[in-house]
Amino acid sequence: QVQLQESGPGLVKPSQTLSLTCTVSGGSMTTNGYFWSWIRQPPGKGLEWIGNIAYSGSTNYIPSLKKRTSISWDTSKNQFTLQLSSVTPEDTAVYYCARDFGSWGQGTQVTVSS
């Protein structure tokens, strides 16, 4: 059974880059057909899909965040990373990683504040 775990700083200052890592266990990221996503939930709001990296290594992003977002992976470590640049307090949220929306990490709170 695949398991995912997010890690990264819980507090980021405005204008800096948010960087989170998702560590995958119990399955290979390069298994054909899987997509590995980052999703977030701001306080009091619904879930927002940020983007994903496919089993092939190709990436997709939500248009509204595309200019500030980069998702990459290290297949040797079975990890994928989210980088979100030029953050503002509106980027404060619980950030989740997931595989095909069927398996999720527990989420990690990120607060953007000076």
C-alpha positions as CSV (number, residue, x, y, z in Angstrom):
1,Q,0.0,0.0,0.0
2,V,1.4,3.3,-1.0
3,Q,2.0,6.0,1.6
4,L,2.9,9.6,1.1
5,Q,4.4,12.1,3.6
6,E,4.8,15.8,3.2
7,S,7.7,17.7,4.8
8,G,9.0,21.2,4.7
9,P,8.9,24.5,6.7
10,G,5.7,25.5,8.4
11,L,6.4,29.2,8.1
12,V,7.5,31.1,5.0
13,K,8.0,34.9,4.7
14,P,6.2,36.9,2.0
15,S,8.1,37.1,-1.3
16,Q,10.1,34.0,-0.5
17,T,9.8,30.5,-2.1
18,L,7.8,27.8,-0.5
19,S,9.4,24.4,-0.9
20,L,7.8,21.1,0.1
21,T,8.8,17.5,-0.4
22,C,6.6,14.4,-0.6
23,T,8.2,11.1,0.2
24,V,6.6,8.1,-1.3
25,S,6.8,4.6,0.1
26,G,5.3,1.3,-0.9
27,G,5.3,2.1,-4.6
28,S,7.5,3.5,-7.4
29,M,6.8,6.9,-8.8
30,T,7.7,5.7,-12.3
31,T,5.0,3.0,-12.3
32,N,3.1,3.4,-15.6
33,G,-0.1,5.4,-15.3
34,Y,0.3,7.2,-12.0
35,F,0.1,11.0,-11.5
36,W,1.5,12.6,-8.4
37,S,-0.2,15.8,-7.3
38,W,0.1,18.7,-5.0
39,I,-3.2,20.1,-3.6
40,R,-3.8,22.7,-1.0
41,Q,-6.7,23.9,1.2
42,P,-6.6,27.5,2.4
43,P,-8.4,28.2,5.7
44,G,-12.1,28.2,5.3
45,K,-11.9,27.3,1.6
46,G,-12.1,24.2,-0.5
47,L,-9.4,22.0,-2.0
48,E,-7.3,23.5,-4.8
49,W,-5.3,21.3,-7.2
50,I,-1.9,22.9,-7.8
51,G,-0.3,20.6,-10.3
52,N,1.2,17.2,-10.9
53,I,4.1,15.2,-12.2
54,A,3.3,12.1,-14.2
55,Y,5.0,8.7,-14.2
56,S,6.8,9.9,-17.3
57,G,8.1,13.0,-15.6
58,S,5.9,15.5,-17.5
59,T,4.3,18.2,-15.4
60,N,0.9,20.0,-15.4
61,Y,-0.1,23.1,-13.5
62,I,-3.2,25.0,-12.7
63,P,-3.0,28.1,-15.0
64,S,-3.5,30.6,-12.1
65,L,-0.4,29.4,-10.4
66,K,1.7,28.2,-13.3
67,K,4.0,31.2,-13.4
68,R,5.0,30.6,-9.8
69,T,5.0,26.8,-9.6
70,S,7.5,24.1,-10.3
71,I,7.1,20.4,-9.5
72,S,10.1,18.1,-9.8
73,W,11.1,14.7,-8.6
74,D,14.0,12.6,-7.5
75,T,13.2,9.1,-8.5
76,S,16.3,7.7,-6.7
77,K,14.7,8.9,-3.5
78,N,11.1,8.3,-4.5
79,Q,10.3,12.0,-3.7
80,F,8.7,14.8,-5.5
81,T,9.0,18.5,-4.7
82,L,6.8,21.6,-4.9
83,Q,8.3,25.0,-5.2
84,L,6.0,28.0,-5.1
85,S,7.7,31.4,-5.6
86,S,6.8,34.9,-4.5
87,V,4.4,33.7,-1.9
88,T,1.9,36.0,-0.2
89,P,-0.4,35.4,2.8
90,E,-3.0,34.1,0.4
91,D,-0.7,31.1,-0.1
92,T,-1.3,30.1,3.5
93,A,-2.9,26.6,3.4
94,V,-2.6,23.0,4.3
95,Y,-0.6,21.4,1.5
96,Y,-1.2,17.8,0.5
97,C,0.5,15.4,-1.8
98,A,-1.4,12.6,-3.4
99,R,-1.3,9.8,-6.0
100,D,-4.2,10.0,-8.4
101,F,-6.3,11.5,-5.7
102,G,-6.8,8.1,-4.2
103,S,-3.9,8.1,-1.8
104,W,-3.0,11.2,0.2
105,G,-0.5,12.4,2.7
106,Q,-1.7,13.7,6.0
107,G,-1.0,17.3,4.9
108,T,1.3,20.0,6.3
109,Q,0.3,23.5,7.4
110,V,2.2,26.3,5.7
111,T,1.8,29.8,6.9
112,V,3.0,32.8,5.0
113,S,3.8,35.6,7.4
114,S,6.5,38.1,8.2
